[in-house]
């Protein structure tokens, strides 16, 4: 009974999503309505099959019954692929999307014990994010793998469970630059891009705010943020209150205090779980880009 019930739910979901549809043909054994793919030609009713008994409209009985689980699995895989394509398309970054969004836990380069420990900590946080709207922050020098593990965490969260979630990565430096560009743009194309991104920052189940503090200056010389930059950052933090957020920065907490005012820094650090990437930049040694 349990298997039949779960199959019935699966069929109902596939019908709701427009993958299957019921037909008027009744199964001679269990008296249920048969179903068929909506992509089949309307005249080809012989393609209809009873989801319970596996009997087709033409009277044949499928050896292994109607493989509803396989249909549902393929559909979910297709939705997950489309979902990740949406993340790539809508994210705000001037970096190479093929490099950025291919990052996974499996291809994280852990060159020493500390790097392995950091990778494990990030994985545990990703597991916690399945049920908790955590705020996580990665700090450390460029090339240590902060963005890599942030994207890996987002990917893991989005691929677990139903494929009806949203996510976006926003590189803060690029976001600030586009906001300034939009002010003087005549056709409004950049503003439309930003409006879509801002809506996703509000509604997405998980968001990455990448590389805060790099708008101007660097780690050697911290340049105080302008009111405009600080205002955008505060808007971002307010939009993600009580929602999943991963932040990355090359700056230490002390440098962030210098970069932004105390109110902004306190807002960032409120109930945040942090990992310090106190490991070397391996790009010079291996040629691998792992920011």
Secondary structure, 3 states (H helix, E strand, C coil): CHHHHHHHHHHHHHHHCCCEEEEEEECCCCCCEEEEECCCCCCCHHHCECCCCCEECCCCECCCCCCHHHHHHHHHHHHHHHHHHHHHHHCECCCCHHHHCCCCCCCCCCCCHHHHHHHHHHHHHHHHCCCCCCEEEEEECCCCCHHHHHHHHHHHHHHCCCCCCCEEEEEHHHHHHHHHHHHCCCCCHHHHHHHHHHHHHHHCCEEEEECCCCCCECCCCECCCCHHHHHHHHHHHHHCCCCEEEEEECCCHHHHHHHCCHHHHHHHHCCEEEEEECCCCCHHHHCCCCC
